[in-house]
Amino acid sequence: ESGSQEILEKIRKKVDLKRMIGLFKIANRCGLPTRANLIIGFPYEKRRHIFQTLFLQFRLALLGVLDAPIFLFSPYPGSDDFELLRTKGLISHLDDDYFESLGMNMQLKNKKMYCEAVGPLELTLYQLFGMLAFYGIYYLSHPHHFLRFMKNLFTDSFSNSVFEQRITYNLKKKIAKWNPLKNS
C-alpha cells in the first residue's frame, strides 16, 4: 500500500519492500499476472513518503506488474487511522454520505482528504501523474503488452489489466453510441 517502509510500519502492514519486489520478479518470470494497490494521503504522510510510493510504482511498471494504481487514503471504520481522525474531530458522524465517499476513490466529488502535509489538489495531481507515468513506463518497457492492448481494442479478446479493460469498455461504448448503422 506504500513505497515507504516507515508508512507501512505505521499502518501495521508486515511487508518488506525488498522481499516484495523479489516476489514480483519471480511471479512475472513464471508468467503470473501481478498487481499492486498503492495509497497516498495518509494523515501523517509527508511528500517524501509520497515520492517513495511513486518511485515504487515506477519500479513496478519496469518489472511488468499489470496494474499498480494509486488510490487516495480513505479511513475505514475500525482502522487505527479512522479512530485517530474521529478523536481529532475530522470524522463527525457516520451516515450514507460518509460510506458513499469510501467508494469514490478515483473521483474528486464528495472526497474528503485527511493528509496534514499535502493538500487535496496536490494529492490528486500525484495520483494522476503516477497513473500516467506508470502506464507510460509499462508500455515503453514492455512494448508487446502495448501491442496486445491495441489488438484487444479491436477484438473481443480479454485483457488482464483493469486499466485496459476500462479503456476498452469505454471506447467500445462510445463507438456503439456513434454507430450510424445502429442508430438508423
Sequence and secondary structure as in RCSB ss.txt:
>XXXX:A:sequence
ESGSQEILEKIRKKVDLKRMIGLFKIANRCGLPTRANLIIGFPYEKRRHIFQTLFLQFRLALLGVLDAPIFLFSP
YPGSDDFELLRTKGLISHLDDDYFESLGMNMQLKNKKMYCEAVGPLELTLYQLFGMLAFYGIYYLSHPHHFLRFM
KNLFTDSFSNSVFEQRITYNLKKKIAKWNPLKNS
>XXXX:A:secstr
  S HHHHHHTT    HHHHHHHHHHHHHTT   B  EEE  TT  HHHHHHHHHHHHHHHHHT SB  EEE   
 TTSHHHHHHHHTTSS    HHHHHHHT TT STT     SSS HHHHHHHHHHHHHHHHHHHHHH HHHHHHHH
HHHTSS   S HHHHHHHHHHHHHHHHH TTT  
